[in-house]
Amino acid sequence: MVTSLLQYLDKTKVEAGCDEAGRGCLAGPVFAAAVILPNDFYHPLLNDSKKLSEKSRDLLRPIIEKEAVAFAVASASAKEIDCINILNASILSMQRALDKLKVAPEHILVDGNRFLTYNNTPHTCIIGGDGKYASIAAASVLAKCYRDEYMRALAKEFPQYGWEKNMAYPTKKHKEAILQFGTTKHHRLSYKLF
């Protein structure tokens, strides 16, 4: 699958792409990544993480981490999601990732249609940006990889929910397990859980 992602919106600026993973999950944090790629970065597999197999994402992760000018991953907890809602928690996790970057971006590309001003840095929201811009696609891959890894670790502590397979998305098995075993401290209680 060859994709033709755009390398940048403004070649004259240091651009960071931001994306999140786990908005629609019933449990666990929402994860976000911020990635600054070199302007000439190219990998034929790179695409929106939702369109990639786990194998492709796992292959891309170390390449992105090695070749990025800077990258960072952060999260917002289920408790924070319940307090401030998933949209605000997604933005918070993206801003936390931006905070951790070793290089300050001059422009931020955000997947989606909502963001809050960060450090007076100009930003552009792009619907479907993870399938249009390389830096956002790279951020989507890292956010998904890190979140899946986190949920697989949590699944060992709470094996009855099948998180190692469903990553806490609202699958039939996950909903049935909530009905049978109740919720954990990791469930998003503001969501319709079953």
N, CA, C and O of each residue as an XYZ file, in Angstrom:
776
protein
N       0.845     -1.183      0.000
C       0.000      0.000      0.000
C       0.887      1.242      0.000
O       1.516      1.557      1.010
N       0.938      1.926     -1.095
C       1.766      3.131     -1.187
C       0.872      4.356     -0.993
O      -0.146      4.507     -1.668
N       1.261      5.210     -0.080
C       0.478      6.422      0.164
C       1.312      7.628     -0.223
O       2.539      7.610     -0.125
N       0.637      8.666     -0.660
C       1.375      9.896     -0.971
C       0.969     10.960      0.041
O       0.095     11.787     -0.221
N       1.614     10.925      1.190
C       1.343     11.888      2.244
C       2.120     13.169      1.975
O       3.218     13.131      1.419
N       1.553     14.288      2.365
C       2.257     15.562      2.253
C       3.314     15.642      3.346
O       3.083     15.200      4.472
N       4.470     16.203      3.019
C       5.574     16.266      3.981
C       5.385     17.403      4.986
O       5.844     17.303      6.124
N       4.721     18.468      4.581
C       4.564     19.639      5.455
C       3.481     20.540      4.881
O       3.107     20.429      3.714
N       2.985     21.438      5.732
C       2.057     22.470      5.282
C       2.842     23.733      4.943
O       2.554     24.419      3.962
N       3.855     24.030      5.787
C       4.692     25.217      5.560
C       6.159     24.815      5.693
O       6.657     24.589      6.796
N       6.832     24.732      4.567
C       8.225     24.258      4.535
C       9.168     25.143      5.349
O      10.225     24.686      5.785
N       8.795     26.390      5.552
C       9.693     27.325      6.244
C       9.633     27.195      7.771
O      10.444     27.790      8.481
N       8.667     26.416      8.270
C       8.470     26.288      9.719
C       8.816     24.878     10.204
O       8.709     23.904      9.460
N       9.234     24.797     11.474
C       9.392     23.496     12.137
C       7.989     23.055     12.545
O       7.376     23.649     13.432
N       7.493     22.016     11.893
C       6.111     21.574     12.126
C       6.064     20.293     12.953
O       6.817     19.349     12.711
N       5.171     20.280     13.925
C       4.903     19.069     14.698
C       3.520     18.567     14.328
O       2.558     19.334     14.320
N       3.418     17.287     14.024
C       2.117     16.655     13.804
C       1.631     16.052     15.103
O       2.421     15.463     15.841
N       0.337     16.186     15.404
C      -0.249     15.639     16.631
C      -1.454     14.769     16.305
O      -2.256     15.092     15.428
N      -1.564     13.668     17.023
C      -2.755     12.827     16.913
C      -2.917     12.044     18.203
O      -1.985     11.917     18.998
N      -4.136     11.515     18.394
C      -4.414     10.725     19.597
C      -4.902      9.334     19.230
O      -5.242      9.059     18.079
N      -4.930      8.463     20.230
C      -5.483      7.114     20.065
C      -6.287      6.769     21.310
O      -5.873      7.048     22.435
N      -7.441      6.158     21.084
C      -8.233      5.667     22.214
C      -9.410      6.513     22.615
O      -9.928      6.360     23.722
N      -9.849      7.405     21.749
C     -11.004      8.255     22.095
C     -12.266      7.434     22.339
O     -13.037      7.718     23.255
N     -12.463      6.420     21.513
C     -13.714      5.664     21.602
C     -13.678      4.475     22.544
O     -14.621      3.685     22.574
N     -12.611      4.334     23.311
C     -12.470      3.189     24.220
C     -13.298      3.381     25.489
O     -13.604      4.507     25.882
N     -13.652      2.266     26.118
C     -14.442      2.328     27.348
C     -13.565      2.378     28.593
O     -14.052      2.668     29.685
N     -12.283      2.100     28.434
C     -11.372      2.085     29.581
C      -9.984      2.528     29.144
O      -9.643      2.527     27.961
N      -9.198      2.906     30.147
C      -7.811      3.285     29.886
C      -7.680      4.732     29.469
O      -8.675      5.396     29.179
N      -6.446      5.223     29.438
C      -6.187      6.607     29.063
C      -6.361      6.822     27.562
O      -6.401      5.872     26.781
N      -6.463      8.080     27.185
C      -6.304      8.466     25.780
C      -4.830      8.842     25.636
O      -4.291      9.580     26.461
N      -4.192      8.344     24.604
C      -2.771      8.624     24.358
C      -2.654      9.577     23.183
O      -3.494      9.569     22.283
N      -1.615     10.394     23.191
C      -1.344     11.290     22.058
C       0.150     11.339     21.810
O       0.959     11.114     22.710
N       0.494     11.635     20.575
C       1.899     11.805     20.214
C       2.063     13.105     19.449
O       1.144     13.582     18.783
N       3.259     13.662     19.564
C       3.663     14.824     18.770
C       4.959     14.435     18.077
O       5.890     13.953     18.723
N       5.025     14.637     16.774
C       6.190     14.209     15.996
C       6.633     15.319     15.044
O       5.828     15.878     14.299
N       7.922     15.622     15.086
C       8.535     16.521     14.103
C       9.410     15.654     13.210
O      10.381     15.058     13.675
N       9.068     15.584     11.930
C       9.830     14.776     10.977
C      10.744     15.676     10.144
O      10.451     16.855      9.949
N      11.853     15.115      9.654
C      12.633     15.889      8.683
C      11.778     16.116      7.435
O      10.929     15.286      7.110
N      11.993     17.215      6.744
C      11.172     17.534      5.560
C      11.251     16.480      4.461
O      10.341     16.359      3.640
N      12.344     15.719      4.451
C      12.485     14.713      3.387
C      12.117     13.303      3.855
O      12.392     12.331      3.152
N      11.496     13.180      5.039
C      11.150     11.846      5.539
C      10.137     11.184      4.616
O       9.158     11.798      4.191
N      10.398      9.916      4.320
C       9.444      9.145      3.516
C       9.545      7.679      3.915
O      10.643      7.143      4.062
N       8.410      7.044      4.087
C       8.363      5.592      4.221
C       7.096      5.113      3.518
O       6.009      5.624      3.789
N       7.222      4.139      2.618
C       6.059      3.729      1.820
C       4.889      3.184      2.638
O       3.746      3.226      2.182
N       5.158      2.678      3.827
C       4.084      2.110      4.658
C       3.324      3.163      5.448
O       2.183      2.936      5.850
N       3.948      4.307      5.671
C       3.364      5.292      6.591
C       1.982      5.750      6.129
O       1.785      6.159      4.985
N       1.028      5.664      7.068
C      -0.356      6.053      6.788
C      -1.068      6.233      8.123
O      -0.486      5.993      9.181
N      -2.313      6.652      8.072
C      -3.185      6.680      9.242
C      -3.104      5.323      9.932
O      -3.305      4.291      9.292
N      -2.812      5.315     11.232
C      -2.598      4.050     11.955
C      -3.798      3.110     11.870
O      -3.636      1.891     11.936
N      -5.013      3.673     11.722
C      -6.206      2.826     11.651
C      -6.237      1.995     10.369
O      -6.934      0.983     10.290
N      -5.468      2.437      9.360
C      -5.439      1.715      8.083
C      -4.282      0.720      8.020
O      -4.103      0.037      7.012
N      -3.494      0.637      9.099
C      -2.320     -0.232      9.112
C      -2.543     -1.439     10.003
O      -3.283     -1.375     10.985
N      -1.899     -2.531      9.653
C      -1.938     -3.715     10.515
C      -1.034     -3.463     11.722
O      -0.180     -2.576     11.702
N      -1.235     -4.246     12.755
C      -0.376     -4.138     13.941
C       1.084     -4.360     13.555
O       1.979     -3.682     14.060
N       1.314     -5.311     12.659
C       2.678     -5.618     12.199
C       3.316     -4.387     11.531
O       4.478     -4.070     11.788
N       2.555     -3.706     10.683
C       3.074     -2.505     10.008
C       3.362     -1.386     11.004
O       4.371     -0.690     10.892
N       2.466     -1.216     11.979
C       2.687     -0.173     13.003
C       3.946     -0.471     13.812
O       4.749      0.419     14.092
N       4.101     -1.749     14.181
C       5.273     -2.136     14.970
C       6.570     -1.988     14.180
O       7.632     -1.740     14.751
N       6.471     -2.139     12.884
C       7.643     -1.951     12.015
C       7.994     -0.459     11.906
O       9.166     -0.082     11.909
N       6.956      0.375     11.811
C       7.161      1.819     11.642
C       7.641      2.516     12.916
O       8.413      3.473     12.849
N       7.191      2.043     14.057
C       7.488      2.740     15.317
C       8.985      3.031     15.497
O       9.342      4.193     15.692
N       9.887      2.020     15.439
C      11.304      2.345     15.656
C      11.899      3.223     14.556
O      12.840      3.976     14.808
N      11.359      3.132     13.344
C      11.844      3.976     12.234
C      11.486      5.433     12.512
O      12.322      6.324     12.367
N      10.236      5.667     12.912
C       9.792      7.033     13.240
C      10.615      7.579     14.402
O      11.085      8.716     14.357
N      10.789      6.763     15.445
C      11.516      7.223     16.635
C      12.982      7.535     16.314
O      13.558      8.464     16.881
N      13.573      6.772     15.421
C      14.983      6.969     15.069
C      15.172      8.187     14.154
O      16.126      8.950     14.306
N      14.248      8.353     13.206
C      14.451      9.377     12.174
C      13.794     10.727     12.475
O      14.109     11.731     11.837
N      12.887     10.743     13.440
C      12.219     12.008     13.785
C      13.228     13.014     14.330
O      14.185     12.645     15.010
N      13.000     14.278     14.023
C      13.777     15.366     14.626
C      13.503     15.369     16.129
O      14.400     15.580     16.945
N      12.229     15.127     16.469
C      11.809     15.016     17.870
C      10.463     14.304     17.898
O       9.664     14.434     16.971
N      10.216     13.549     18.969
C       8.894     12.935     19.164
C       8.642     12.808     20.662
O       9.577     12.760     21.462
N       7.375     12.757     21.023
C       6.999     12.548     22.417
C       5.601     11.957     22.460
O       4.780     12.188     21.572
N       5.348     11.189     23.513
C       4.043     10.555     23.714
C       3.578     10.880     25.128
O       4.374     10.873     26.067
N       2.290     11.164     25.277
C       1.723     11.478     26.592
C       0.293     10.948     26.647
O      -0.233     10.452     25.651
N      -0.327     11.056     27.813
C      -1.688     10.541     27.948
C      -2.498     11.372     28.937
O      -1.960     12.199     29.673
N      -3.804     11.128     28.930
C      -4.718     11.673     29.946
C      -5.519     10.482     30.470
O      -6.000      9.659     29.692
N      -5.654     10.398     31.760
C      -6.246      9.218     32.401
C      -7.765      9.146     32.235
O      -8.417     10.114     31.843
N      -8.299      7.972     32.545
C      -9.754      7.778     32.507
C     -10.448      8.754     33.454
O     -11.520      9.274     33.144
N      -9.829      8.999     34.609
C     -10.400      9.942     35.582
C     -10.453     11.361     34.993
O     -11.435     12.083     35.162
N      -9.381     11.735     34.305
C      -9.352     13.058     33.665
C     -10.392     13.143     32.553
O     -11.042     14.175     32.385
N     -10.550     12.061     31.798
C     -11.568     12.022     30.735
C     -12.952     12.234     31.340
O     -13.761     12.989     30.801
N     -13.226     11.556     32.477
C     -14.522     11.705     33.141
C     -14.726     13.126     33.666
O     -15.854     13.618     33.689
N     -13.662     13.780     34.083
C     -13.752     15.144     34.654
C     -13.926     16.214     33.582
O     -14.739     17.126     33.737
N     -13.161     16.104     32.488
C     -13.139     17.224     31.525
C     -13.682     16.863     30.143
O     -13.707     17.722     29.262
N     -14.105     15.658     29.930
C     -14.655     15.053     28.722
C     -13.550     14.625     27.748
O     -12.411     15.078     27.849
N     -13.898     13.763     26.824
C     -12.891     13.136     25.965
C     -12.235     14.130     24.998
O     -11.046     14.008     24.702
N     -12.995     15.102     24.508
C     -12.389     16.078     23.600
C     -11.291     16.864     24.317
O     -10.176     16.991     23.810
N     -11.615     17.392     25.502
C     -10.631     18.165     26.253
C      -9.460     17.307     26.714
O      -8.321     17.771     26.752
N      -9.745     16.049     27.067
C      -8.676     15.136     27.490
C      -7.757     14.800     26.309
O      -6.548     14.650     26.488
N      -8.326     14.682     25.109
C      -7.511     14.433     23.908
C      -6.583     15.615     23.641
O      -5.401     15.440     23.348
N      -7.141     16.820     23.746
C      -6.337     18.033     23.539
C      -5.256     18.132     24.628
O      -4.107     18.469     24.341
N      -5.638     17.836     25.877
C      -4.684     17.872     26.991
C      -3.527     16.899     26.744
O      -2.366     17.245     26.960
N      -3.845     15.690     26.295
C      -2.778     14.703     26.059
C      -1.870     15.145     24.908
O      -0.662     14.913     24.957
N      -2.435     15.782     23.870
C      -1.609     16.307     22.775
C      -0.687     17.421     23.291
O       0.491     17.477     22.937
N      -1.236     18.299     24.127
C      -0.423     19.397     24.653
C       0.660     18.885     25.600
O       1.751     19.451     25.664
N       0.360     17.822     26.328
C       1.388     17.198     27.174
C       2.510     16.608     26.316
O       3.685     16.695     26.671
N       2.135     16.010     25.186
C       3.158     15.477     24.276
C       4.012     16.625     23.723
O       5.236     16.511     23.650
N       3.363     17.728     23.334
C       4.106     18.896     22.841
C       5.063     19.436     23.913
O       6.177     19.857     23.603
N       4.617     19.419     25.175
C       5.463     19.868     26.286
C       6.765     19.071     26.373
O       7.803     19.595     26.777
N       6.689     17.801     25.988
C       7.841     16.899     26.146
C       8.802     16.919     24.950
O       9.876     16.321     25.012
N       8.425     17.598     23.872
C       9.300     17.636     22.690
C      10.612     18.343     23.024
O      10.627     19.354     23.727
N      11.707     17.797     22.510
C      13.025     18.409     22.755
C      13.304     19.571     21.794
O      14.256     20.329     21.980
N      12.467     19.695     20.776
C      12.566     20.806     19.820
C      11.211     21.514     19.819
O      10.174     20.869     19.666
N      11.217     22.815     19.987
C       9.943     23.552     20.020
C       9.418     23.750     18.600
O      10.136     24.273     17.748
N       8.180     23.340     18.334
C       7.621     23.552     16.992
C       7.252     25.010     16.762
O       6.951     25.747     17.701
N       7.280     25.409     15.496
C       6.856     26.761     15.112
C       5.442     26.743     14.537
O       4.812     27.784     14.351
N       4.966     25.539     14.263
C       3.614     25.354     13.739
C       3.170     23.948     14.124
O       3.970     23.012     14.107
N       1.894     23.804     14.470
C       1.373     22.496     14.891
C       0.268     22.063     13.936
O      -0.673     22.811     13.671
N       0.397     20.842     13.424
C      -0.647     20.238     12.595
C      -1.412     19.251     13.475
O      -0.819     18.336     14.047
N      -2.718     19.436     13.583
C      -3.529     18.618     14.485
C      -4.554     17.828     13.684
O      -5.254     18.376     12.833
N      -4.632     16.516     13.973
C      -5.667     15.714     13.337
C      -7.011     16.051     13.982
O      -7.130     16.042     15.208
N      -8.013     16.346     13.169
C      -9.338     16.656     13.707
C      -9.722     18.104     13.467
O      -9.097     18.811     12.676
N     -10.773     18.532     14.172
C     -11.285     19.889     13.920
C     -11.260     20.800     15.149
O     -11.768     21.920     15.101
N     -10.664     20.317     16.258
C     -10.650     21.143     17.474
C      -9.288     21.074     18.162
O      -8.673     20.011     18.252
N      -8.837     22.216     18.639
C      -7.595     22.292     19.396
C      -7.612     23.591     20.173
O      -8.343     24.515     19.817
N      -6.824     23.678     21.221
C      -6.713     24.919     21.983
C      -5.322     25.493     21.767
O      -4.351     24.745     21.652
N      -5.222     26.794     21.713
C      -3.932     27.444     21.490
C      -2.901     26.915     22.475
O      -3.155     26.797     23.674
N      -1.725     26.600     21.930
C      -0.636     26.053     22.740
C       0.576     26.986     22.649
O       1.150     27.158     21.573
N       0.964     27.587     23.783
C       2.171     28.440     23.841
C       2.224     29.506     22.734
O       3.303     29.858     22.258
N       1.074     30.006     22.337
C       0.998     30.998     21.244
C       1.592     30.498     19.921
O       1.946     31.294     19.051
N       1.696     29.176     19.784
C       2.211     28.594     18.537
C       1.055     28.433     17.561
O       0.028     27.864     17.932
N       1.183     28.913     16.330
C       0.096     28.727     15.358
C      -0.188     27.243     15.144
O       0.725     26.417     15.144
N      -1.467     26.918     14.963
C      -1.834     25.530     14.682
C      -2.868     25.473     13.568
O      -3.612     26.426     13.336
N      -2.898     24.345     12.891
C      -3.894     24.105     11.846
C      -4.546     22.760     12.126
O      -3.865     21.741     12.238
N      -5.876     22.764     12.239
C      -6.628     21.512     12.418
C      -6.978     20.957     11.039
O      -7.447     21.690     10.169
N      -6.749     19.673     10.850
C      -7.009     19.048      9.561
C      -7.828     17.781      9.769
O      -7.347     16.803     10.342
N      -9.069     17.812      9.298
C      -9.916     16.619      9.404
C      -9.327     15.535      8.504
O      -9.051     15.771      7.328
N      -9.140     14.343      9.073
C      -8.512     13.256      8.326
C      -7.038     13.505      8.072
O      -6.455     12.956      7.138
N      -6.436     14.344      8.917
C      -5.031     14.722      8.747
C      -4.068     13.556      8.826
O      -2.990     13.594      8.233
N      -4.462     12.499      9.571
C      -3.575     11.337      9.701
C      -3.441     10.559      8.391
O      -2.555      9.715      8.254
N      -4.312     10.842      7.440
C      -4.192     10.232      6.120
C      -3.686     11.215      5.070
O      -3.624     10.890      3.884
N      -3.316     12.444      5.522
C      -2.883     13.491      4.581
C      -1.455     13.976      4.809
O      -0.739     14.268      3.851
N      -1.035     14.066      6.074
C       0.289     14.616      6.405
C       1.146     13.575      7.119
O       0.678     12.885      8.024
N       2.404     13.472      6.700
C       3.311     12.455      7.245
C       3.497     12.602      8.752
O       3.498     11.604      9.473
N       3.654     13.841      9.239
C       3.918     14.022     10.675
C       2.712     13.610     11.524
O       2.879     13.061     12.613
N       1.497     13.875     11.026
C       0.298     13.466     11.772
C       0.159     11.943     11.718
O      -0.180     11.310     12.719
N       0.422     11.358     10.543
C       0.369      9.895     10.413
C       1.368      9.245     11.367
O       1.051      8.250     12.020
N       2.576      9.807     11.447
C       3.598      9.274     12.348
C       3.133      9.375     13.803
O       3.338      8.454     14.593
N       2.506     10.501     14.147
C       1.974     10.672     15.503
C       0.871      9.655     15.778
O       0.778      9.119     16.882
N       0.044      9.392     14.783
C      -1.047      8.420     14.971
C      -0.482      7.024     15.217
O      -1.019      6.271     16.029
N       0.593      6.680     14.523
C       1.233      5.367     14.707
C       1.804      5.251     16.121
O       1.578      4.252     16.803
N       2.544      6.271     16.558
C       3.143      6.204     17.898
C       2.078      6.177     18.990
O       2.182      5.394     19.934
N       1.060      7.020     18.873
C      -0.006      7.048     19.892
C      -0.675      5.680     19.995
O      -0.922      5.188     21.096
N      -0.963      5.076     18.864
C      -1.621      3.763     18.841
C      -0.704      2.681     19.416
O      -1.148      1.863     20.221
N       0.565      2.668     19.013
C       1.514      1.660     19.520
C       1.672      1.749     21.037
O       1.624      0.738     21.738
N       1.861      2.972     21.531
C       2.065      3.142     22.974
C       0.802      2.794     23.755
O       0.879      2.198     24.829
N      -0.357      3.164     23.218
C      -1.598      2.854     23.936
C      -1.852      1.353     23.957
O      -2.227      0.802     24.992
N      -1.651      0.687     22.820
C      -1.856     -0.763     22.765
C      -0.934     -1.480     23.743
O      -1.346     -2.424     24.417
N       0.306     -1.030     23.818
C       1.279     -1.621     24.746
C       0.789     -1.447     26.186
O       0.866     -2.373     26.994
N       0.287     -0.254     26.495
C      -0.226      0.032     27.835
C      -1.422     -0.870     28.162
O      -1.503     -1.419     29.261
N      -2.344     -1.020     27.213
C      -3.545     -1.835     27.459
C      -3.197     -3.323     27.581
O      -3.832     -4.048     28.347
N      -2.193     -3.778     26.831
C      -1.766     -5.185     26.973
C      -1.198     -5.440     28.373
O      -1.411     -6.506     28.952
N      -0.478     -4.455     28.907
C       0.055     -4.586     30.272
C      -1.084     -4.592     31.293
O      -1.074     -5.390     32.230
N      -2.067     -3.701     31.111
C      -3.226     -3.657     32.023
C      -4.042     -4.941     31.963
O      -4.622     -5.370     32.961
N      -4.080     -5.545     30.786
C      -4.866     -6.769     30.588
C      -4.367     -7.911     31.480
O      -5.142     -8.793     31.849
N      -3.089     -7.897     31.822
C      -2.549     -8.947     32.703
C      -3.134     -8.827     34.101
O      -3.317     -9.821     34.804
N      -3.424     -7.592     34.488
C      -4.012     -7.329     35.811
C      -5.526     -7.576     35.808
O      -6.102     -7.951     36.830
N      -6.161     -7.363     34.655
C      -7.623     -7.510     34.528
C      -7.938     -8.401     33.314
O      -8.482     -7.917     32.322
N      -7.602     -9.692     33.386
C      -7.703    -10.550     32.194
C      -9.129    -10.787     31.696
O      -9.328    -11.155     30.538
N     -10.115    -10.580     32.559
C     -11.493    -10.915     32.184
C     -12.090    -10.014     31.098
O     -13.107    -10.364     30.500
N     -11.468     -8.859     30.837
C     -12.048     -7.907     29.871
C     -11.506     -8.060     28.446
O     -12.021     -7.436     27.518
N     -10.480     -8.880     28.271
C      -9.942     -9.102     26.918
C      -9.244     -7.904     26.318
O      -9.205     -7.756     25.097
N      -8.683     -7.029     27.175
C      -8.071     -5.793     26.677
C      -6.869     -6.043     25.768
O      -6.540     -5.211     24.923
N      -6.213     -7.198     25.948
C      -5.053     -7.479     25.091
C      -5.474     -7.656     23.632
O      -4.653     -7.535     22.722
N      -6.774     -7.947     23.417
C      -7.287     -8.093     22.043
C      -8.116     -6.881     21.620
O      -7.948     -6.370     20.513
N      -9.021     -6.415     22.507
C      -9.935     -5.333     22.097
C      -9.430     -3.933     22.459
O     -10.044     -2.939     22.072
N      -8.326     -3.846     23.194
C      -7.713     -2.565     23.587
C      -8.715     -1.639     24.293
O      -8.552     -0.419     24.309
N      -9.754     -2.252     24.874
C     -10.815     -1.561     25.629
C     -11.846     -0.858     24.751
O     -12.639     -0.056     25.245
N     -11.840     -1.156     23.450
C     -12.923     -0.654     22.595
C     -14.226     -1.369     22.974
O     -14.184     -2.425     23.605
N     -15.376     -0.811     22.600
C     -16.657     -1.382     23.035
C     -17.081     -2.629     22.250
O     -18.106     -2.624     21.569
N     -16.290     -3.681     22.352
C     -16.638     -4.940     21.694
C     -17.706     -5.664     22.515
O     -17.958     -5.323     23.671
N     -18.318     -6.658     21.902
C     -19.351     -7.450     22.595
C     -18.762     -8.100     23.858
O     -19.377     -8.074     24.924
N     -17.565     -8.681     23.722
C     -16.931     -9.357     24.859
C     -16.639     -8.372     25.991
O     -16.855     -8.684     27.163
N     -16.156     -7.207     25.645
C     -15.832     -6.209     26.672
C     -17.101     -5.771     27.412
O     -17.108     -5.679     28.640
N     -18.165     -5.502     26.665
C     -19.426     -5.078     27.297
C     -20.005     -6.187     28.184
O     -20.499     -5.920     29.279
N     -19.938     -7.421     27.705
C     -20.432     -8.562     28.504
C     -19.628     -8.714     29.787
O     -20.186     -9.018     30.842
N     -18.314     -8.504     29.696
C     -17.445     -8.612     30.877
C     -17.770     -7.524     31.895
O     -17.725     -7.768     33.100
N     -18.102     -6.315     31.413
C     -18.491     -5.235     32.335
C     -19.783     -5.614     33.064
O     -19.911     -5.398     34.269
N     -20.733     -6.179     32.323
C     -21.995     -6.618     32.940
C     -21.744     -7.708     33.982
O     -22.363     -7.714     35.046
N     -20.839     -8.620     33.669
C     -20.565     -9.752     34.563
C     -19.685     -9.375     35.757
O     -19.968     -9.776     36.886
N     -18.620     -8.605     35.511
C     -17.620     -8.345     36.560
C     -17.658     -6.918     37.107
O     -16.980     -6.611     38.088
N     -18.448     -6.049     36.477
C     -18.481     -4.651     36.904
C     -17.331     -3.868     36.291
O     -16.639     -4.355     35.397
N     -17.137     -2.644     36.783
C     -16.106     -1.775     36.222
C     -14.830     -1.831     37.067
O     -14.830     -2.328     38.193
N     -13.761     -1.314     36.498
C     -12.487     -1.179     37.209
C     -12.203      0.304     37.370
O     -12.951      1.146     36.873
N     -11.127      0.618     38.064
C     -10.728      2.025     38.219
C     -10.273      2.615     36.887
O     -10.103      3.828     36.765
N     -10.075      1.747     35.884
C      -9.616      2.205     34.569
C     -10.771      2.501     33.607
O     -10.550      3.050     32.528
N     -11.999      2.141     33.992
C     -13.139      2.394     33.102
C     -13.542      3.870     33.139
O     -13.418      4.549     34.159
N     -14.026      4.336     31.996
C     -14.487      5.724     31.862
C     -15.970      5.759     32.250
O     -16.839      5.405     31.454
N     -16.235      6.178     33.446
C     -17.581      6.076     33.996
C     -18.558      7.072     33.366
O     -19.771      6.936     33.522
N     -18.029      8.068     32.656
C     -18.890      9.027     31.974
C     -19.382      8.471     30.625
O     -20.221      9.083     29.964
N     -18.853      7.312     30.228
C     -19.257      6.683     28.960
C     -20.431      5.733     29.205
O     -20.649      5.265     30.323
N     -21.179      5.460     28.133
C     -22.205      4.409     28.188
C     -21.458      3.082     28.045
O     -20.987      2.745     26.959
N     -21.351      2.334     29.138
C     -20.433      1.192     29.164
C     -21.049     -0.117     28.658
O     -20.323     -1.035     28.278
N     -22.381     -0.207     28.651
C     -23.006     -1.446     28.108
C     -24.413     -1.157     27.641
O     -25.100     -2.056     27.158
